Amino acid sequence: MSELAVRFPEDILKTVHRTADEFAADVRLASAVEWYRRGLVSQGRGARDLDLTSFAAETIVHSEVVRES
C-alpha cells in the first residue's frame, strides 16, 4: 500500500479529540465514502481499501448519506 503525507493544522487532533491513528482512519473512511458518493469507486472497492466487510461499508455509506440530507 502507498503512503501519503498530508499536512493539517497542529491543533487539529485536540480539536477533534482524536489520536493520530484515529484521525488517519477517519480521513481514510471519509475519503472512501466521498469517492463512493461521487461514483469514483464501488462500495466493494471502498470496503476492501478500508479492510471492511461489504455490510459494514454499506452501513457506513448509508449513515453518511443520511447525514447529508
TORPA-4810 file (N, C-alpha, C, O; in nm, 3 decimals):
<nodes>
NODE_1_0.084_-0.118_0.000_0.000_0.000_0.000_0.089_0.124_0.000_0.194_0.125_0.064_M
NODE_2_0.049_0.225_-0.070_0.124_0.350_-0.076_0.097_0.435_0.048_-0.007_0.422_0.113_S
NODE_3_0.192_0.521_0.079_0.174_0.616_0.189_0.169_0.756_0.131_0.235_0.786_0.031_E
NODE_4_0.092_0.840_0.195_0.074_0.978_0.152_0.082_1.067_0.275_0.013_1.042_0.374_L
NODE_5_0.163_1.169_0.270_0.173_1.264_0.380_0.085_1.384_0.348_0.094_1.442_0.240_A
NODE_6_0.000_1.419_0.444_-0.090_1.533_0.427_-0.072_1.623_0.549_-0.067_1.575_0.662_V
NODE_7_-0.062_1.751_0.526_-0.043_1.846_0.636_-0.177_1.895_0.687_-0.268_1.927_0.610_R
NODE_8_-0.188_1.901_0.819_-0.305_1.954_0.887_-0.257_2.052_0.994_-0.142_2.044_1.037_F
NODE_9_-0.343_2.142_1.038_-0.303_2.234_1.145_-0.258_2.155_1.269_-0.310_2.047_1.298_P
NODE_10_-0.162_2.209_1.341_-0.105_2.139_1.456_-0.208_2.104_1.562_-0.194_2.001_1.628_E
NODE_11_-0.311_2.185_1.579_-0.408_2.162_1.686_-0.529_2.078_1.644_-0.623_2.063_1.722_D
NODE_12_-0.528_2.023_1.522_-0.646_1.951_1.474_-0.679_1.829_1.560_-0.797_1.800_1.582_I
NODE_13_-0.579_1.757_1.608_-0.607_1.637_1.689_-0.675_1.673_1.819_-0.765_1.601_1.865_L
NODE_14_-0.635_1.783_1.880_-0.702_1.828_2.002_-0.843_1.876_1.971_-0.937_1.851_2.047_K
NODE_15_-0.858_1.944_1.860_-0.989_1.998_1.822_-1.091_1.887_1.801_-1.206_1.899_1.845_T
NODE_16_-1.050_1.780_1.734_-1.144_1.670_1.705_-1.136_1.557_1.806_-1.204_1.455_1.793_V
NODE_17_-1.052_1.574_1.909_-1.039_1.475_2.017_-1.008_1.335_1.963_-1.075_1.238_1.998_H
NODE_18_-0.905_1.327_1.878_-0.865_1.201_1.817_-0.715_1.184_1.830_-0.640_1.282_1.835_R
NODE_19_-0.671_1.058_1.836_-0.528_1.030_1.827_-0.489_1.040_1.681_-0.575_1.049_1.593_T
NODE_20_-0.360_1.039_1.653_-0.313_1.045_1.515_-0.364_0.925_1.435_-0.406_0.940_1.320_A
NODE_21_-0.362_0.805_1.495_-0.411_0.686_1.426_-0.561_0.692_1.402_-0.609_0.653_1.295_D
NODE_22_-0.636_0.741_1.500_-0.781_0.755_1.483_-0.812_0.857_1.374_-0.902_0.836_1.292_E
NODE_23_-0.738_0.967_1.374_-0.758_1.070_1.273_-0.728_1.017_1.134_-0.802_1.044_1.039_F
NODE_24_-0.620_0.941_1.121_-0.585_0.882_0.991_-0.696_0.788_0.945_-0.731_0.788_0.827_A
NODE_25_-0.751_0.707_1.035_-0.860_0.617_0.999_-0.984_0.697_0.957_-1.052_0.659_0.862_A
NODE_26_-1.012_0.806_1.027_-1.125_0.892_0.991_-1.108_0.951_0.850_-1.203_0.956_0.772_D
NODE_27_-0.988_0.994_0.819_-0.960_1.053_0.688_-0.976_0.947_0.579_-1.034_0.975_0.473_V
NODE_28_-0.925_0.826_0.603_-0.941_0.718_0.505_-1.089_0.686_0.483_-1.133_0.670_0.369_R
NODE_29_-1.164_0.678_0.592_-1.306_0.648_0.581_-1.379_0.759_0.506_-1.458_0.732_0.415_L
NODE_30_-1.354_0.882_0.543_-1.421_0.995_0.478_-1.388_0.999_0.329_-1.474_1.030_0.247_A
NODE_31_-1.264_0.968_0.295_-1.224_0.965_0.154_-1.299_0.857_0.079_-1.350_0.881_-0.031_S
NODE_32_-1.305_0.737_0.136_-1.375_0.626_0.069_-1.522_0.656_0.051_-1.579_0.628_-0.055_A
NODE_33_-1.586_0.714_0.154_-1.728_0.749_0.144_-1.749_0.854_0.036_-1.842_0.843_-0.044_V
NODE_34_-1.664_0.954_0.032_-1.678_1.060_-0.069_-1.654_1.007_-0.210_-1.727_1.042_-0.303_E
NODE_35_-1.553_0.921_-0.226_-1.527_0.864_-0.359_-1.643_0.777_-0.404_-1.679_0.776_-0.522_W
NODE_36_-1.703_0.703_-0.311_-1.821_0.622_-0.344_-1.937_0.713_-0.382_-2.006_0.688_-0.480_Y
NODE_37_-1.959_0.819_-0.304_-2.069_0.913_-0.331_-2.056_0.974_-0.471_-2.156_0.995_-0.540_R
NODE_38_-1.933_1.001_-0.511_-1.907_1.059_-0.643_-1.910_0.957_-0.755_-1.906_0.993_-0.873_R
NODE_39_-1.916_0.829_-0.719_-1.917_0.724_-0.819_-1.779_0.688_-0.871_-1.766_0.626_-0.977_G
NODE_40_-1.676_0.727_-0.797_-1.538_0.700_-0.841_-1.493_0.560_-0.804_-1.409_0.503_-0.874_L
NODE_41_-1.548_0.503_-0.697_-1.516_0.366_-0.656_-1.645_0.294_-0.620_-1.744_0.358_-0.583_V
NODE_42_-1.643_0.163_-0.630_-1.758_0.084_-0.589_-1.757_0.068_-0.437_-1.657_0.094_-0.372_S
NODE_43_-1.870_0.026_-0.384_-1.878_0.000_-0.241_-1.778_-0.108_-0.201_-1.712_-0.098_-0.098_Q
NODE_44_-1.767_-0.211_-0.285_-1.672_-0.319_-0.258_-1.529_-0.271_-0.256_-1.450_-0.313_-0.171_G
NODE_45_-1.494_-0.184_-0.348_-1.357_-0.130_-0.353_-1.329_-0.046_-0.230_-1.222_-0.058_-0.170_R
NODE_46_-1.424_0.038_-0.192_-1.406_0.119_-0.071_-1.390_0.032_0.052_-1.307_0.060_0.138_G
NODE_47_-1.471_-0.073_0.060_-1.464_-0.166_0.175_-1.329_-0.237_0.176_-1.266_-0.249_0.281_A
NODE_48_-1.286_-0.283_0.061_-1.159_-0.355_0.052_-1.043_-0.264_0.093_-0.952_-0.307_0.165_R
NODE_49_-1.045_-0.140_0.048_-0.938_-0.047_0.080_-0.933_-0.015_0.229_-0.828_0.019_0.282_D
NODE_50_-1.047_-0.026_0.296_-1.053_0.002_0.440_-1.054_-0.124_0.524_-1.066_-0.117_0.646_L
NODE_51_-1.040_-0.240_0.460_-1.046_-0.368_0.529_-1.179_-0.386_0.603_-1.182_-0.435_0.716_D
NODE_52_-1.288_-0.345_0.539_-1.422_-0.361_0.596_-1.497_-0.468_0.519_-1.465_-0.498_0.404_L
NODE_53_-1.596_-0.526_0.583_-1.687_-0.615_0.511_-1.779_-0.527_0.428_-1.794_-0.408_0.456_T
NODE_54_-1.841_-0.583_0.326_-1.935_-0.506_0.245_-2.052_-0.457_0.329_-2.102_-0.346_0.309_S
NODE_55_-2.096_-0.540_0.425_-2.207_-0.499_0.511_-2.170_-0.375_0.591_-2.248_-0.280_0.600_F
NODE_56_-2.050_-0.376_0.650_-2.005_-0.261_0.728_-1.994_-0.137_0.639_-2.033_-0.028_0.679_A
NODE_57_-1.941_-0.155_0.520_-1.926_-0.043_0.428_-2.062_0.013_0.389_-2.080_0.135_0.383_A
NODE_58_-2.158_-0.075_0.361_-2.293_-0.030_0.324_-2.356_0.048_0.439_-2.419_0.152_0.417_E
NODE_59_-2.340_-0.001_0.559_-2.395_0.067_0.677_-2.335_0.206_0.691_-2.407_0.302_0.717_T
NODE_60_-2.204_0.216_0.674_-2.136_0.344_0.687_-2.180_0.440_0.577_-2.209_0.556_0.603_I
NODE_61_-2.185_0.391_0.454_-2.225_0.477_0.342_-2.365_0.529_0.363_-2.390_0.648_0.343_V
NODE_62_-2.458_0.443_0.405_-2.595_0.488_0.428_-2.602_0.588_0.542_-2.680_0.683_0.535_H
NODE_63_-2.525_0.570_0.647_-2.527_0.664_0.757_-2.470_0.798_0.713_-2.519_0.903_0.756_S
NODE_64_-2.368_0.797_0.628_-2.310_0.921_0.577_-2.407_0.992_0.484_-2.417_1.115_0.487_E
NODE_65_-2.477_0.918_0.401_-2.573_0.978_0.307_-2.688_1.040_0.385_-2.735_1.149_0.349_V
NODE_66_-2.734_0.974_0.490_-2.842_1.027_0.571_-2.802_1.159_0.633_-2.884_1.250_0.643_V
NODE_67_-2.677_1.170_0.676_-2.630_1.295_0.737_-2.634_1.411_0.639_-2.653_1.525_0.678_R
NODE_68_-2.616_1.381_0.509_-2.616_1.486_0.407_-2.755_1.544_0.385_-2.768_1.661_0.350_E
NODE_69_-2.858_1.463_0.405_-2.997_1.505_0.377_-3.047_1.608_0.474_-3.161_1.652_0.462_S
</nodes>
